[in-house]
Amino acid sequence: MATLIPLVPLSAADWQKTFFEIVTGHAPLVWEQVAAGAATIAVVFLPSVLLLAMFSIWWERKVCGHIQSRPGPNRVGRFGILQSLADGIKLILKEDLTPAASDRLLFRLAPYLSFAPVFAAFLALPFGPNLTFEPKLNAGVFWILAVLSVEVMGVILAGWSSNNKWAIYGAMREACQMVSYEIPLGLSIIVGVTAAGTLNLVELGHLQGGGLHTWVIFKNPFVFCAFFVYFIASLASNKRAPFDLPESESELVAGFHTEYSGMRFAFFFFAEYAAMFVVGGIQTSLFLGGWNDPFGLIGRYYSQWIGDPVTHRNGLIVLNLIGLAIFCTKALGIMFVQMWLRWTLPRPRIDQVLYACVKVLLPAACVLLLGTALWELMVPSWHVARMLTNPLPWFDYNPVKWTDWARGGATTSLVVQVILALIGLGLLSAVMLWVGLAFIHGRKRRQRLTEPEPIPA
Amino acid sequence: MVADAGLLAVATQVETLSAVLFYVFSGLTAAGALGVVLSRNIVRTAVCLLFTLLGVAGLYFLLESEFLAAVQLVVYVGGTLILIVFGVMLTSGSQFRRFQPKPAEIVIAGSVAVVLFAALVMAIRNAHFVTGWMETQAKYPVGALGQALLGDYLVPFELASVVLLVVMIGAAYLAKARRREGRPVARGGGPGANLVTPLSQKARRWS
């Protein structure tokens, strides 16, 4: 149902050329839009989401293994890459168990109710300047938040319809946790949106096209902190460790999906890993520059070429594909940090989890919102000054020209952004150095805790 | 002339598409509402309410108010419906207990429903519905909404937030666990009776 929603009429004067128009050269008719949309979802989105889930399950097991000083799956295919495929085949072939005392209809409905909202959120993510499924969603960020809050129902239903007290405990904890953490989640998103000025994800991407210092996370120190608040809140809303009480394997057997086996269980896992990617995608598009590279080249060439898309067709297609690769890399990087945290931190109790939400993250988010609102009021920023003369939603500017900044009266803004960008770069390189050193050190260890046995011939 | 014919063709196709989508969403809403009313199992009632709310969100999308659709999902589905489901699950006893209305209840409910239905039908017949496209503010509706909320409608906005604050404080007060003051720390005698170290006091504070 959610996939039919974007097919409302396009306005005649639409400056956002869709990929369809760039490839075929003419504007699509209405039925062509419908067909193209349905084909995109069936052929591109659904397989990609499932492949992404399979890949991230394998990756999680590899990360888990290496952190625990063992190799992870390495027997099925080179580096164990086919392990997820083997698991998928196994799960499909399993017996389809429905507990006799459960509510059958709701038991069967719950995995789909858990997966469908996450899949609907994929439709709003800006994978490239022309690669968004619905580019005119003017409340894009809010739409993703709204749709992720429908996922809570799926989990509650799963726990309830299993007719199993451990499942119900897991479902109640999960609902409590997800719903409470939506508050700091929303507030930290508002902080970012206040600094950026728009909720439309494609416009956010265009806004950050001028280079590393134009990324929204570096706009002011409050947004910088709000990124981390959002990251922690998104961990909790995804039921990821250290907030994975709903499926705390050592306590509740498997939490709310105890009674699920086979493909239904797989659907919950698809939902979880797809939600991790969606959350990483939100952080990327709102805070970390979207599809833009740190040098601003994609933004510059796109603004030059989009005026005449027929001549520069191949260039635009290449730009879109590079943007897609950059977006996915950033979102997968955030997923890696989520996986890293899972296997590093212990699990707090539910009251400690809620304490962290209500007494730590919520006041922090409110203070950051106040700070960023005051900052936006008092410090003139570049895009506001420029918007008076150039009402395009994206900004065709050369970020290296300092006179542009000085003319808009936004020198303080530029200095703060550059300082924050340097701090961010420093943090990122420190983290990557740490991970790289750990990797090298791990390989150099003479004796690992478990060595794989040779397979007898 | 050609351009007009082209635009007219597009407009007709768009109207057909919108009509189809309207029937789909309103069908979903109506089916969900029927499920809420006719279902005998209380948790299934809540799930049918979920589909009703999703259908209404779809209708808001058709009206080009995507912000309102998202608000519908966040507030109704992610808030109100979860609250209803919690209440249902924690108070309903057995999962398979079904509604068993008495004949008197059926008669009263039926007559109230008939009266309400007649009133709605009369109201709909006398209402004036706009046919054709209405120009919603296409460019930045969310921004206009924000400006209206903090501009023309500031007083209702602030009053609503005060009401919500009062509700939150009241709920927190009602749900607060009462600690009994002056509880004896340990009964006299017995092993380990006087092991009240500062560490165990700290642990007690956390548990």
Interface residues (C-beta under 8 A of the other chain):
Chain A: M1 L4 I5 L7 V8 P9 S11 A12 L29 V30 W31 V34 D103 L105 L106 L109 L113 L137 N138 A139 F142 W143 L145 A146 V147 S149 V150 V152 M153 I156 L157 W160 S161 N163 I168 M172 A175 V179 E182 T198 L199 D351 Q352
Chain B: L7 V10 Q13 V14 L17 S18 L21 V24 F25 L28 N41 V43 R44 V47 L50 L54 G58 F61 L62 E64 E66 F67 A69 A70 V71 Q72 L73 V74 V77 G78 G79 L81 I82 V85 F86 M89 Q95 F96 A138 Y140 P141 V142 W206
